[in-house]
Amino acid sequence: MSSAGLANAILSQAGGAKNVVSIDYCATRLRLTLHDDSKVDLKHLRSMEEVVAAVFRSGQLQII
C-alpha cells in the first residue's frame, strides 16, 4: 500500500479527519489525539498488514 493509501486507511479507521484533534509521530509510533475515541475501529486497525499494534495510551490512539 502506498503511503497516501495507508494514511487514508488509518484516518478512516480513526473516525475520519474531522475526528482528529492532533497528530504526532516518532520513529516507531503515530499518535492521534481524537475528539471521540468510540469512533475508532481498533479491530480493523490491528488487522492491517502495516500496523504492528494499535492501543489507547495517555489519551491518544497510538499506532505502531
Sine and cosine of phi, psi and omega as CSV:
sin_phi,cos_phi,sin_psi,cos_psi,sin_omega,cos_omega
0.00,0.00,0.63,-0.78,0.02,-1.00
-0.95,0.33,0.28,-0.96,0.03,-1.00
-0.87,0.49,-0.67,0.74,0.01,-1.00
-0.92,0.40,-0.62,0.78,0.03,-1.00
-0.91,0.42,-0.66,0.75,0.03,-1.00
-0.91,0.42,-0.69,0.72,0.02,-1.00
-0.87,0.49,-0.70,0.71,0.01,-1.00
-0.91,0.42,-0.64,0.77,0.02,-1.00
-0.90,0.43,-0.68,0.73,0.02,-1.00
-0.90,0.43,-0.72,0.70,0.03,-1.00
-0.86,0.51,-0.67,0.74,0.00,-1.00
-0.87,0.49,-0.70,0.71,-0.02,-1.00
-0.97,0.24,-0.23,0.97,0.05,-1.00
-1.00,-0.05,0.18,0.98,0.04,-1.00
0.99,-0.10,0.16,0.99,0.03,-1.00
1.00,-0.03,0.31,-0.95,-0.06,-1.00
-0.87,0.50,-0.54,0.84,-0.01,-1.00
-0.94,0.34,-0.27,0.96,0.03,-1.00
-1.00,0.06,-0.17,0.98,-0.07,-1.00
-1.00,-0.01,0.82,-0.57,0.07,-1.00
-1.00,0.06,-0.74,0.67,0.01,-1.00
-0.43,-0.90,0.35,-0.94,0.04,-1.00
-0.77,-0.64,0.69,-0.72,0.08,-1.00
-0.69,-0.72,0.34,-0.94,-0.01,-1.00
-0.47,-0.88,0.33,-0.94,0.15,-0.99
-0.63,-0.78,-0.24,-0.97,-0.07,-1.00
-0.89,0.45,-0.48,0.88,-0.10,-0.99
-0.88,-0.48,-0.21,0.98,-0.11,-0.99
-0.70,-0.72,0.54,-0.84,0.20,-0.98
-0.95,-0.32,0.82,-0.57,-0.06,-1.00
-0.90,-0.43,0.85,-0.53,0.01,-1.00
-0.89,-0.45,0.80,-0.60,0.16,-0.99
-0.99,-0.11,0.79,-0.62,-0.15,-0.99
-0.88,-0.48,0.41,-0.91,0.12,-0.99
-0.95,0.31,-0.69,0.72,-0.10,-0.99
-0.68,-0.73,0.97,-0.23,-0.02,-1.00
-0.89,0.45,-0.42,0.91,-0.06,-1.00
-0.93,0.36,-0.23,0.97,0.02,-1.00
-0.99,0.13,-0.11,0.99,-0.05,-1.00
-0.99,0.16,0.71,-0.70,0.09,-1.00
-0.98,-0.19,0.99,0.14,-0.04,-1.00
-0.87,0.50,-0.63,0.78,-0.02,-1.00
-0.86,0.52,-0.71,0.70,0.00,-1.00
-0.94,0.35,-0.67,0.74,0.04,-1.00
-0.84,0.54,-0.73,0.69,-0.03,-1.00
-0.92,0.39,-0.41,0.91,-0.01,-1.00
-0.99,0.11,-0.18,0.98,-0.01,-1.00
-0.94,0.35,0.70,-0.71,-0.04,-1.00
-0.85,0.53,-0.58,0.81,-0.07,-1.00
-0.99,0.17,-0.22,0.98,-0.06,-1.00
-0.99,-0.17,0.83,-0.55,0.04,-1.00
-0.99,0.15,-0.66,0.75,0.01,-1.00
-0.37,-0.93,0.40,-0.91,0.09,-1.00
-0.63,-0.78,0.84,-0.54,-0.07,-1.00
-0.60,-0.80,0.36,-0.93,0.16,-0.99
-0.99,-0.14,0.83,-0.55,0.04,-1.00
-0.59,-0.81,0.68,-0.74,0.09,-1.00
0.79,0.61,0.63,0.78,0.04,-1.00
0.97,0.26,0.25,0.97,-0.03,-1.00
-0.77,-0.64,0.46,-0.89,0.21,-0.98
-1.00,0.06,0.87,-0.49,0.00,-1.00
-0.94,-0.35,0.81,-0.59,-0.01,-1.00
-0.90,-0.44,0.81,-0.58,-0.02,-1.00
-0.95,-0.32,0.00,0.00,0.00,0.00
